[in-house]
Amino acid sequence: MKWPRSASEVHLALADGLRASIVQELKIPCAPPWIGESPWLSDDPEIRKRAAESCFDCPVLDECREAGRKEHFGVWGGKDRTLIPRVSHETNNPIESDNNTIQENS
């Protein structure tokens, strides 16, 4: 695998992995049906946290995590990529940072 791969390459790898998993009838946690909205794209951080925790036995975890590296909202590969506002202690101005409540497995 060459690095870095383009966004289209990583998304194609994810799509290929999802297709193969579906053919093999493997469980994909983020696949519908859900009751209501997708928990992986919820506005509620606690719902996203539970969604992220369900990702860790997903057959395309690595592909999804790589595809989501530049995303700024939702759960990708067990990692909540939603930017959360924080306030700088030095300036009292809002700043944005990754939501670090979900531990990322390497």
Buried (B, 14 or more C-beta within 10 A) or exposed (E): EEEEBEEEBBBBBBEEBBEEBEEEEBEBBBEEEEEEEBBBBBEEBEBBBEBBEBBEEBBBBBBBBBBBEEBEBBBBBBBBBBBEEEEEEEEEEEEEEBBEEBEEEE
